Amino acid sequence: MQKKIALARLDLPAKGKFFRGKRPQITLASVAALALLMPMLLAPPTTASTELVSEVSALDNRVPQTLVDPDTRSVELGSTFSSSQAGVVSAIRFYWTPVNEGPHVVNLWSTTGENLATATLPASQGTTAGWQTVKFTTPVAISKNEKYVASYMAPMGRYAVEENGLDQSQTRGPLTLHAKGGVFAYGTGGELPTSTYKNSNYFVDVVFTPSAGENVPTTPAPVPTTAPTPAPPTTEPTSKPEPTTKPEPEPTTPGTVPAALDLPRIPWEGGASYWKQFKHANDAGWSDPSFFPIVAWYNGISSNAEAQYDKKVGINTYIGMDSNTPYSLFKDNDLFWIGGKLNSTFTEASSNWVGNFLDDEVDGRFTPEEGRAVLQDLKDKNAGNGRFNYSNFTQMVISNDMEASDSQAFVNDYTDAVSLDMYWYTIPFCDWSPFRQNYITPVNQENCRTASSYGKTMESLRKQDSADGKLQAPWQFIELLNGGPGGGPFTANVSAGQLKGSVMSSIINEARGLVYFNQSLSGPCQGGSLIRQSQVTQNFCGQAQVDAATTVNNQIKRLAPVLNSQSYEYSFGPGLDTMLKTYDGSAYVFAMVDGSSSPGNRAFTLPKGLKANSVEVVDENRSIAVGPDGKFSDNFSSEFSYHIYKIK
């Protein structure tokens, strides 16, 4: 089957999958006008308004930076709060993920330790990750400007937390969560939590109703620019609510890597543990930290030999397959299927059938209203089958050619894994004159046809994904040879180096899965299943690209436990695009040149607390000395060059 990409909402030849409706067209005048628009992602208003409210919570629908702390001890977690208006607290709410096992008892305390109310989260209520609200039998009256503590019990730990999240008070309407007011107490509960750690916010809140007759000014809660989706990660420790009197460990000698660096984390969906919430994916092993999704778009397997060849290339999952393909080929070869029921060998118990493929590029084939209706219908039909929902979109969802509310609805409302296709190296877009920079993460023409553009695609997709305060698994489409368009002008085939660079740029910008466009619809080397052609065709014209994919895929497979840990937010220096992670006593730095500079030498400065005499360059059989100032340098010979540094 073939696949199409919508180019800037123009009715241009594209790389072909079936159209069900006519794509909206715009005139050349409209294009010129759109090209003048400054790319921007509209931010929510932050000004206060005054209105009558019945209930208010301080944190509204915010999502924690760290969804699951690795601490497994029994602990009571709470927030110190007050209200500028008298009223009643009718419930306590807290952020929950499925690995935060109960029972969860909530408590309302006076600051002197008097328990004012208690309740237990019903077992049937705590089934969907996110905010849980536990109501009291009788609302509790609280006084104006008096401090109280709201808390809940996490008997198995693994709670949501955001270090330094209460460096400053959090206020919404009359409610305030006080600075340094995140508190905890280890034990089996029954006592007022008073210990603090790094001004952490444990995302415990209340449902407050002001006294009758009062107008309450309500201030919209801050919406984070990026935030993770409800899902339990398995990662190195990000924070532990130890007593404030306990010194924090720091490396004192070169070569010592702390279990967790004292740096903010990049919000994420939770890594491999994200898949635990989907029965079939979890049963199939997707929640194992050594697994990373690498998908072939349309590649048939008819024998174990073909399946094993694909595994050597690094493929572990398929979308698009002949309807006669037996389920046993997936099961016997530890491979996975995303799509509908192919034939009678597939049953509801088929665990290697992990996902529902909703649709492809509905944003380019329908109006926004029609496209949303299509996706909602498919989502409803697949509800409750234990599989995650996946859909792919065109580049319009990251451009200003579509209303932000429409593109964000496409990205956020129907799927658990999401991608888009924009093949910067091999489609005509980068050569257009005038060039149309209309993306929410700007892509300039000078560096358009570079690996950095794939990273910017991921950055844009993650911005759209975070608009609803949650993150899902963002995947990236990569052309194995070229992105078409079928029947249109041939631009180029991606080179082996470009292919590897586009993959790594996507990974550095937090891609949580890869999808290879496994077709070539234009140019001198065409085919409908490039991976299979590389297996059966001697001197195959696309062999260099398949070999490059094999190299980078297997590198990703080896590094999957590292990639499935949460990244740190840190800049190593100008002209660099980097990702920093720690795993199993080592730190890892993934690095490329950024999208605003040329290749060449780059200087790195290690973060405070990470000391080393040298760094190992992974898979390159070399190491680089680190100076006493924590600095080292390396060369990037081309725009698609990348290096991975390991610091022990």
C-alpha positions as CSV (number, residue, x, y, z in Angstrom):
1,M,0.0,0.0,0.0
2,Q,1.1,3.6,-0.5
3,K,1.1,6.6,1.7
4,K,0.5,10.3,1.1
5,I,1.8,13.5,2.7
6,A,-0.1,16.7,2.7
7,L,2.2,19.6,1.8
8,A,1.1,22.9,3.4
9,R,-2.5,22.2,2.6
10,L,-1.8,22.5,-1.1
11,D,-3.3,20.0,-3.5
12,L,0.1,18.9,-4.6
13,P,1.2,15.4,-5.7
14,A,2.1,13.5,-2.6
15,K,3.4,10.1,-1.5
16,G,0.3,8.1,-1.7
17,K,-2.2,6.5,0.6
18,F,-5.9,6.5,-0.4
19,F,-7.9,9.7,-0.2
20,R,-11.4,9.5,1.1
21,G,-12.2,13.2,0.7
22,K,-10.9,16.2,-1.1
23,R,-8.0,18.0,0.5
24,P,-8.8,21.7,1.3
25,Q,-7.0,24.0,-1.2
26,I,-5.5,27.4,-0.7
27,T,-4.6,30.0,-3.4
28,L,-1.1,31.2,-4.1
29,A,-2.1,34.5,-2.6
30,S,-3.0,32.7,0.6
31,V,0.3,30.9,0.6
32,A,2.1,34.3,0.4
33,A,0.0,35.6,3.2
34,L,0.6,32.6,5.4
35,A,4.3,32.7,4.8
36,L,4.4,36.1,6.5
37,L,2.9,34.7,9.7
38,M,5.4,34.3,12.6
39,P,5.3,30.8,13.9
40,M,4.0,30.6,17.4
41,L,2.2,28.3,19.7
42,L,-0.6,30.2,21.4
43,A,-0.2,30.4,25.1
44,P,-3.2,30.4,27.5
45,P,-4.1,33.7,29.2
46,T,-2.7,34.2,32.6
47,T,-4.6,37.3,33.7
48,A,-7.0,37.0,36.6
49,S,-10.8,37.4,36.2
50,T,-13.5,37.6,38.8
51,E,-16.4,35.3,38.7
52,L,-18.7,33.3,40.9
53,V,-17.3,29.8,41.5
54,S,-18.7,26.8,43.3
55,E,-15.5,24.8,43.7
56,V,-11.8,25.5,43.2
57,S,-8.5,23.5,43.4
58,A,-5.1,25.1,43.5
59,L,-3.4,22.9,40.9
60,D,-6.3,22.5,38.6
61,N,-5.3,19.8,36.0
62,R,-1.5,20.2,36.1
63,V,0.6,17.2,35.6
64,P,3.8,16.4,37.6
65,Q,7.2,16.4,36.0
66,T,8.0,13.0,37.5
67,L,5.0,10.7,37.5
68,V,6.6,7.8,39.4
69,D,9.3,8.2,42.0
70,P,11.3,4.9,42.5
71,D,11.0,5.1,46.3
72,T,8.9,2.1,47.4
73,R,8.6,2.8,51.1
74,S,5.2,3.4,52.7
75,V,4.8,7.2,53.0
76,E,2.2,9.9,53.8
77,L,2.5,12.7,51.3
78,G,0.9,16.1,51.6
79,S,0.6,19.8,50.9
80,T,0.3,22.8,53.3
81,F,-2.4,25.1,52.1
82,S,-4.6,28.0,53.2
83,S,-7.5,30.0,51.8
84,S,-8.1,33.8,51.7
85,Q,-11.8,33.1,52.0
86,A,-13.6,31.0,54.6
87,G,-15.4,27.9,53.2
88,V,-15.4,24.1,53.2
89,V,-13.2,21.4,51.9
90,S,-15.3,18.6,50.4
91,A,-12.6,16.4,49.0
92,I,-8.9,15.8,48.7
93,R,-7.4,15.1,45.3
94,F,-4.0,13.7,44.3
95,Y,-2.2,12.6,41.1
96,W,-2.0,8.9,40.7
97,T,-0.6,6.3,38.3
98,P,-1.4,2.5,38.3
99,V,1.9,1.5,39.9
100,N,1.1,3.7,43.0
101,E,-0.7,0.8,44.7
102,G,-3.2,1.3,47.4
103,P,-5.2,1.4,49.5
104,H,-5.1,5.2,49.5
105,V,-6.4,6.9,52.6
106,V,-6.7,10.7,52.4
107,N,-6.5,13.0,55.5
108,L,-7.2,16.7,56.3
109,W,-5.1,18.0,59.2
110,S,-4.7,21.1,61.3
111,T,-1.1,22.2,61.6
112,T,-1.2,21.0,65.3
113,G,-1.8,17.5,64.1
114,E,-5.5,17.2,64.7
115,N,-7.1,14.9,62.0
116,L,-10.2,16.8,60.8
117,A,-11.4,14.3,58.2
118,T,-10.4,11.0,56.5
119,A,-11.7,9.0,53.6
120,T,-10.5,6.1,51.3
121,L,-10.2,6.1,47.6
122,P,-12.7,3.4,46.3
123,A,-10.9,0.6,44.5
124,S,-13.2,1.0,41.5
125,Q,-12.3,4.7,41.2
126,G,-8.5,4.4,40.9
127,T,-8.4,2.7,37.5
128,T,-7.4,5.6,35.2
129,A,-4.1,7.4,35.6
130,G,-4.5,11.1,36.5
131,W,-6.1,13.2,39.2
132,Q,-8.1,11.1,41.8
133,T,-10.7,12.9,43.9
134,V,-11.7,11.4,47.2
135,K,-14.8,13.0,48.8
136,F,-15.4,13.3,52.6
137,T,-18.7,12.1,53.9
138,T,-19.2,15.6,55.5
139,P,-17.4,18.7,54.1
140,V,-15.0,20.3,56.6
141,A,-15.3,24.0,57.4
142,I,-11.9,25.9,57.3
143,S,-11.1,29.4,58.5
144,K,-9.8,32.3,56.5
145,N,-6.0,32.5,56.2
146,E,-5.3,29.6,58.5
147,K,-2.9,26.8,57.4
148,Y,-4.0,23.2,56.9
149,V,-2.4,20.0,55.5
150,A,-4.0,17.8,52.9
151,S,-2.4,14.4,52.6
152,Y,-2.7,10.8,51.2
153,M,-1.1,7.5,52.0
154,A,1.1,5.7,49.4
155,P,1.7,2.4,51.1
156,M,4.0,1.1,48.3
157,G,5.6,4.5,47.4
158,R,6.0,5.2,43.7
159,Y,4.2,8.5,43.9
160,A,4.1,11.5,41.6
161,V,6.5,14.3,42.5
162,E,8.1,17.5,41.2
163,E,11.3,18.6,42.8
164,N,11.5,22.3,43.5
165,G,7.8,22.5,42.5
166,L,7.1,24.5,45.6
167,D,10.0,26.9,45.6
168,Q,7.2,29.4,45.3
169,S,3.6,29.3,46.4
170,Q,1.0,28.1,44.0
171,T,-2.2,30.2,44.1
172,R,-5.5,29.8,42.3
173,G,-8.4,31.9,43.4
174,P,-8.6,31.9,47.2
175,L,-6.4,28.8,47.5
176,T,-2.7,28.8,48.1
177,L,-0.3,25.8,48.3
178,H,2.5,27.3,50.3
179,A,6.2,27.5,49.3
180,K,8.2,24.7,50.9
181,G,4.8,23.2,51.9
182,G,5.3,19.8,50.3
183,V,5.5,17.4,53.3
184,F,5.9,13.7,54.0
185,A,6.1,11.2,56.8
186,Y,7.4,7.6,56.4
187,G,5.4,4.9,58.2
188,T,1.9,3.4,58.0
189,G,0.0,6.6,58.3
190,G,-2.0,8.2,61.1
191,E,0.4,11.1,61.7
192,L,0.7,14.6,60.4
193,P,3.5,14.7,57.7
194,T,6.0,17.4,58.4
195,S,9.3,16.5,56.7
196,T,10.4,18.2,53.5
197,Y,12.8,17.5,50.6
198,K,14.0,19.9,48.0
199,N,10.7,21.9,48.1
200,S,9.0,19.0,46.4
201,N,5.4,19.2,45.2
202,Y,3.7,15.9,45.8
203,F,0.6,17.0,43.9
204,V,-1.9,16.8,46.7
205,D,-4.7,19.3,46.5
206,V,-8.2,20.0,47.8
207,V,-11.6,20.7,46.5
208,F,-12.7,23.9,48.2
209,T,-16.0,25.8,48.1
210,P,-16.0,29.4,49.4
211,S,-18.7,30.5,51.8
212,A,-22.0,31.5,50.1
213,G,-22.3,35.0,48.8
214,E,-18.6,35.7,48.1
215,N,-17.2,36.6,44.8
216,V,-13.9,34.7,44.4
217,P,-11.2,36.0,42.0
218,T,-10.0,33.0,40.0
219,T,-6.6,32.9,38.4
220,P,-6.1,30.2,35.7
221,A,-3.6,27.6,36.8
222,P,-0.3,27.8,35.0
223,V,-0.2,25.4,32.1
224,P,3.3,23.8,31.6
225,T,4.7,24.1,28.1
226,T,5.5,20.4,28.2
227,A,4.2,17.8,30.5
228,P,4.0,14.0,30.6
229,T,1.0,11.8,30.0
230,P,-0.3,9.6,32.9
231,A,2.0,6.6,32.8
232,P,4.4,4.9,35.2
233,P,8.0,5.1,34.2
234,T,10.9,3.0,35.4
235,T,13.8,5.2,35.7
236,E,16.7,6.2,37.9
237,P,15.7,8.0,41.1
238,T,14.7,11.5,40.5
239,S,13.8,12.5,44.0
240,K,13.3,10.9,47.4
241,P,11.6,12.6,50.3
242,E,14.4,12.1,52.7
243,P,14.6,14.2,55.9
244,T,16.0,17.7,55.2
245,T,18.8,17.0,57.7
246,K,20.3,14.2,55.6
247,P,23.1,15.5,53.3
248,E,22.6,15.0,49.6
249,P,25.2,12.8,48.0
250,E,27.7,14.4,45.6
251,P,30.6,12.9,43.7
252,T,33.9,13.8,45.3
253,T,36.3,12.2,42.9
254,P,36.6,12.0,39.1
255,G,34.7,9.1,37.6
256,T,31.9,9.1,40.2
257,V,28.4,9.3,38.6
258,P,25.6,9.9,41.1
259,A,22.4,7.9,40.7
260,A,20.6,11.1,39.8
261,L,21.9,14.5,38.9
262,D,20.7,17.6,40.6
263,L,19.1,18.9,37.4
264,P,15.5,19.4,36.2
265,R,14.1,16.6,34.2
266,I,12.6,16.7,30.7
267,P,8.9,15.9,31.0
268,W,8.1,12.5,29.4
269,E,5.4,9.9,29.0
270,G,7.2,7.4,31.3
271,G,9.5,5.3,29.1
272,A,9.0,1.6,28.8
273,S,6.6,1.5,31.8
274,Y,4.2,3.7,29.8
275,W,3.1,0.5,28.1
276,K,2.0,-1.2,31.3
277,Q,-1.4,0.4,31.1
278,F,-2.1,-1.5,27.9
279,K,-2.7,-5.2,28.6
280,H,-1.4,-6.7,25.3
281,A,1.6,-4.4,25.0
282,N,2.5,-5.2,28.7
283,D,2.0,-8.9,28.2
284,A,4.1,-8.8,25.0
285,G,7.1,-7.2,26.9
286,W,6.9,-3.6,25.7
287,S,7.2,-2.5,29.3
288,D,10.6,-4.1,29.6
289,P,13.2,-1.3,29.6
290,S,15.3,-3.2,27.0
291,F,12.5,-2.7,24.4
292,F,12.2,0.3,22.1
293,P,9.6,0.3,19.3
294,I,11.1,0.2,15.8
295,V,8.3,-0.2,13.2
296,A,8.2,-1.0,9.5
297,W,5.4,0.6,7.5
298,Y,4.1,-2.1,5.2
299,N,6.5,-5.0,5.0
300,G,5.1,-8.5,4.5
301,I,6.5,-11.6,6.3
302,S,5.6,-15.0,4.9
303,S,8.2,-17.2,6.7
304,N,10.4,-17.4,9.8
305,A,13.4,-16.6,7.7
306,E,11.9,-13.3,6.5
307,A,10.9,-12.5,10.1
308,Q,14.4,-13.2,11.4
309,Y,16.0,-11.1,8.6
310,D,13.8,-8.1,9.6
311,K,14.9,-8.6,13.2
312,K,18.5,-8.4,12.1
313,V,17.7,-5.0,10.5
314,G,16.3,-4.0,13.9
315,I,12.6,-4.1,13.1
316,N,10.4,-5.4,15.9
317,T,6.9,-4.1,14.9
318,Y,4.8,-3.8,11.7
319,I,2.0,-1.6,10.4
320,G,0.5,-2.9,7.2
321,M,0.5,-6.6,6.3
322,D,-1.0,-9.1,3.9
323,S,-4.3,-10.4,5.4
324,N,-3.2,-14.0,5.1
325,T,-0.2,-13.5,7.4
326,P,-0.6,-16.0,10.3
327,Y,-0.3,-14.8,13.9
328,S,2.2,-17.5,14.6
329,L,4.9,-15.6,12.6
330,F,4.6,-12.7,15.1
331,K,4.5,-14.9,18.2
332,D,7.2,-17.3,17.2
333,N,9.6,-14.6,16.2
334,D,8.9,-12.1,19.1
335,L,7.5,-9.5,16.6
336,F,4.4,-7.3,17.0
337,W,1.4,-6.1,15.0
338,I,-0.4,-2.8,15.1
339,G,-3.6,-2.9,13.1
340,G,-6.8,-4.7,12.7
341,K,-7.5,-8.5,12.9
342,L,-5.8,-9.9,9.8
343,N,-7.5,-13.3,9.9
344,S,-8.9,-16.0,12.1
345,T,-5.5,-16.9,13.6
346,F,-5.7,-13.6,15.5
347,T,-7.8,-13.7,18.7
348,E,-8.4,-11.4,21.6
349,A,-5.8,-13.4,23.5
350,S,-3.1,-12.7,20.8
351,S,-0.7,-10.7,23.0
352,N,1.7,-9.8,20.2
353,W,-1.2,-8.0,18.6
354,V,-0.4,-4.9,20.6
355,G,-2.0,-1.9,19.0
356,N,-4.9,-0.5,17.1
357,F,-4.0,1.5,14.0
358,L,-6.7,4.1,13.8
359,D,-5.9,5.8,10.5
360,D,-3.3,7.7,8.4
361,E,-3.3,11.4,7.7
362,V,-6.9,12.2,8.3
363,D,-5.8,15.8,8.8
364,G,-4.8,15.9,5.1
365,R,-7.9,14.0,3.8
366,F,-10.8,15.6,5.6
367,T,-11.9,18.8,7.1
368,P,-10.9,19.0,10.8
369,E,-14.5,18.2,11.9
370,E,-14.8,15.2,9.5
371,G,-11.3,14.0,10.5
372,R,-12.1,14.1,14.2
373,A,-15.4,12.2,13.6
374,V,-13.5,9.5,11.8
375,L,-11.0,9.1,14.6
376,Q,-13.6,9.2,17.3
377,D,-15.6,6.4,15.6
378,L,-12.5,4.3,15.3
379,K,-11.5,5.0,18.9
380,D,-15.0,4.0,20.1
381,K,-14.9,0.7,18.1
382,N,-11.6,-0.3,19.7
383,A,-12.4,0.8,23.2
384,G,-11.6,-1.8,25.9
385,N,-9.7,-4.3,23.8
386,G,-6.5,-3.9,25.8
387,R,-4.5,-2.3,22.9
388,F,-3.1,1.1,22.5
389,N,-4.3,3.4,19.8
390,Y,-1.9,4.8,17.2
391,S,-2.4,7.2,14.3
392,N,-0.2,9.1,12.0
393,F,-0.7,12.7,10.7
394,T,0.7,15.1,8.1
395,Q,3.0,18.0,8.8
396,M,-0.1,20.2,9.1
397,V,-0.5,19.4,12.8
398,I,2.8,21.2,13.5
399,S,2.2,24.1,11.2
400,N,0.2,27.3,11.4
401,D,-1.8,26.3,8.3
402,M,-4.2,24.6,10.7
403,E,-5.9,26.2,13.7
404,A,-4.0,25.3,16.9
405,S,-7.2,24.0,18.5
406,D,-7.8,21.6,15.5
407,S,-4.2,20.3,15.3
408,Q,-4.0,19.8,19.0
409,A,-7.3,18.0,19.1
410,F,-6.0,15.6,16.4
411,V,-2.8,15.0,18.3
412,N,-4.3,14.7,21.8
413,D,-7.8,13.3,21.7
414,Y,-7.6,9.8,20.2
415,T,-4.3,8.2,20.5
416,D,-1.7,6.7,22.9
417,A,1.1,6.8,20.4
418,V,1.3,9.5,17.7
419,S,3.5,10.5,14.7
420,L,3.6,12.6,11.6
421,D,5.5,12.3,8.4
422,M,7.7,15.1,7.0
423,Y,10.6,13.9,4.9
424,W,13.0,16.9,4.9
425,Y,15.8,15.3,3.0
426,T,13.8,13.8,0.1
427,I,10.7,15.9,-0.8
428,P,10.7,19.2,-2.7
429,F,9.6,21.4,0.3
430,C,13.1,22.7,1.3
431,D,13.7,24.0,-2.3
432,W,10.5,26.0,-2.6
433,S,10.8,29.6,-3.6
434,P,9.6,31.5,-1.8
435,F,10.3,29.3,1.1
436,R,7.5,28.9,3.6
437,Q,8.6,28.8,7.2
438,N,5.3,28.3,9.0
439,Y,6.1,25.7,11.7
440,I,5.7,26.2,15.4
441,T,9.3,25.3,15.8
442,P,11.0,27.3,13.1
443,V,12.8,25.5,10.3
444,N,15.0,27.9,8.2
445,Q,15.7,27.2,4.5
446,E,19.5,27.3,5.0
447,N,19.3,24.3,7.3
448,C,16.0,22.8,6.1
449,R,17.5,19.8,4.4
450,T,19.5,18.6,7.5
451,A,19.0,16.0,10.2
452,S,18.2,18.8,12.7
453,S,14.8,19.3,11.0
454,Y,13.7,15.8,12.1
455,G,14.5,16.8,15.7
456,K,12.5,20.0,15.2
457,T,9.6,17.9,14.0
458,M,9.7,16.0,17.3
459,E,10.0,19.2,19.2
460,S,6.9,20.6,17.5
461,L,4.9,17.4,17.9
462,R,5.8,17.3,21.6
463,K,4.6,20.9,22.0
464,Q,1.3,20.0,20.4
465,D,1.0,16.8,22.5
466,S,1.6,18.7,25.8
467,A,-1.2,21.2,25.1
468,D,-3.7,19.2,27.1
469,G,-1.3,18.8,30.1
470,K,-0.4,15.1,29.2
471,L,2.1,13.3,27.2
472,Q,1.8,10.2,25.1
473,A,4.5,8.3,23.2
474,P,5.7,10.4,20.2
475,W,7.1,8.5,17.3
476,Q,9.0,9.7,14.3
477,F,8.7,8.6,10.6
478,I,12.0,8.2,8.8
479,E,12.3,7.6,5.0
480,L,14.3,4.4,4.4
481,L,15.1,5.7,0.9
482,N,12.8,8.6,-0.1
483,G,9.5,10.1,0.9
484,G,8.1,10.5,-2.6
485,P,5.9,11.9,-3.9
486,G,4.7,9.1,-6.0
487,G,4.2,10.3,-9.6
488,G,5.8,13.6,-8.7
489,P,9.3,15.0,-9.3
490,F,12.2,13.1,-7.8
491,T,14.2,15.1,-5.3
492,A,16.8,12.7,-3.8
493,N,17.3,9.5,-1.9
494,V,18.5,9.9,1.7
495,S,22.1,8.9,2.1
496,A,23.3,6.4,4.7
497,G,24.7,9.1,6.9
498,Q,21.6,11.3,6.6
499,L,19.4,8.4,7.5
500,K,21.4,7.7,10.7
501,G,21.5,11.4,11.5
502,S,17.7,11.9,11.1
503,V,17.1,8.9,13.5
504,M,19.5,10.3,16.1
505,S,18.2,13.8,15.9
506,S,14.7,12.4,16.5
507,I,16.0,10.4,19.5
508,I,17.8,13.4,21.0
509,N,14.5,15.3,20.8
510,E,12.7,12.6,22.7
511,A,11.3,10.3,20.0
512,R,9.9,7.3,21.9
513,G,9.6,5.1,18.8
514,L,10.6,5.0,15.1
515,V,8.6,4.2,12.0
516,Y,10.4,3.5,8.7
517,F,8.7,4.5,5.5
518,N,9.6,1.2,3.7
519,Q,8.7,2.3,0.2
520,S,10.2,4.3,-2.6
521,L,7.7,5.7,-5.0
522,S,10.0,7.9,-7.2
523,G,13.5,8.0,-8.5
524,P,15.7,5.3,-10.0
525,C,15.4,2.9,-7.0
526,Q,11.7,2.1,-6.4
527,G,10.0,-0.6,-4.5
528,G,7.0,-1.4,-2.2
529,S,9.0,-3.3,0.4
530,L,12.6,-2.1,0.6
531,I,13.7,-4.3,3.5
532,R,12.5,-7.4,1.8
533,Q,14.1,-6.3,-1.5
534,S,17.4,-5.9,0.3
535,Q,17.1,-9.6,1.4
536,V,16.2,-11.1,-1.9
537,T,17.8,-8.8,-4.6
538,Q,21.5,-9.1,-5.3
539,N,23.2,-5.7,-5.5
540,F,20.0,-4.0,-4.4
541,C,20.1,-0.2,-5.2
542,G,18.9,0.7,-1.6
543,Q,21.3,-1.7,0.2
544,A,23.4,1.1,1.7
545,Q,20.4,2.7,3.3
546,V,19.1,-0.6,4.7
547,D,22.6,-1.3,6.1
548,A,22.6,2.2,7.7
549,A,19.2,1.5,9.3
550,T,20.5,-1.8,10.6
551,T,23.5,-0.1,12.2
552,V,21.5,2.7,14.0
553,N,18.6,0.4,14.9
554,N,20.8,-2.1,16.6
555,Q,22.6,0.7,18.4
556,I,19.3,1.9,19.7
557,K,18.4,-1.7,20.7
558,R,21.7,-1.9,22.8
559,L,21.0,1.5,24.4
560,A,17.3,0.9,25.0
561,P,17.6,0.8,28.8
562,V,19.4,4.2,28.7
563,L,16.8,5.6,26.2
564,N,14.0,4.4,28.5
565,S,15.3,6.6,31.4
566,Q,14.2,10.2,31.9
567,S,16.4,12.9,30.3
568,Y,17.8,15.8,32.1
569,E,17.4,19.4,31.0
570,Y,20.9,20.8,30.5
571,S,22.9,22.7,27.8
572,F,26.4,21.5,27.2
573,G,27.4,24.5,25.1
574,P,26.5,26.6,22.0
575,G,25.9,25.0,18.7
576,L,24.9,21.7,20.2
577,D,21.7,19.6,20.3
578,T,22.1,17.2,23.2
579,M,20.3,14.7,25.4
580,L,21.7,13.8,28.9
581,K,20.7,10.6,30.7
582,T,22.0,8.5,33.6
583,Y,21.8,4.7,33.8
584,D,23.4,2.0,35.9
585,G,26.1,4.1,37.3
586,S,27.0,6.0,34.1
587,A,26.0,9.2,32.4
588,Y,25.3,9.3,28.7
589,V,25.4,12.3,26.4
590,F,23.9,12.1,22.9
591,A,25.1,14.9,20.8
592,M,24.8,16.5,17.3
593,V,25.2,20.0,15.9
594,D,22.1,22.1,16.2
595,G,19.9,23.4,13.4
596,S,21.3,27.0,13.4
597,S,25.0,26.3,12.9
598,S,27.5,24.5,10.7
599,P,29.5,21.3,11.4
600,G,32.9,21.5,13.1
601,N,34.4,21.4,16.5
602,R,32.2,21.8,19.6
603,A,33.1,22.4,23.2
604,F,31.2,20.6,26.0
605,T,31.0,21.6,29.6
606,L,29.8,18.9,32.0
607,P,27.2,19.8,34.6
608,K,28.2,20.4,38.2
609,G,28.3,17.2,40.1
610,L,29.3,15.1,37.1
611,K,33.1,14.7,37.2
612,A,35.3,12.7,34.9
613,N,38.9,12.4,33.7
614,S,37.7,11.2,30.3
615,V,34.6,10.2,28.3
616,E,34.2,7.1,26.2
617,V,32.8,7.6,22.7
618,V,30.3,4.8,22.3
619,D,30.9,2.4,19.3
620,E,33.8,4.5,18.1
621,N,36.7,2.8,19.9
622,R,38.1,6.1,21.3
623,S,37.9,8.3,24.4
624,I,38.4,12.0,25.0
625,A,40.2,13.6,27.9
626,V,38.2,15.9,30.2
627,G,39.9,19.0,31.7
628,P,39.9,19.9,35.3
629,D,37.3,22.5,34.5
630,G,34.9,19.7,33.2
631,K,35.4,20.6,29.6
632,F,36.1,18.5,26.5
633,S,35.8,19.0,22.8
634,D,35.0,16.9,19.7
635,N,34.5,17.3,16.0
636,F,31.3,16.8,14.0
637,S,32.4,16.4,10.4
638,S,28.9,16.8,8.8
639,E,25.5,18.1,9.7
640,F,24.3,14.6,10.3
641,S,27.2,13.4,12.4
642,Y,26.5,12.3,16.0
643,H,28.5,11.0,18.9
644,I,27.4,9.3,22.1
645,Y,29.5,9.8,25.2
646,K,29.6,7.5,28.2
647,I,30.9,8.8,31.5
648,K,31.6,6.2,34.2
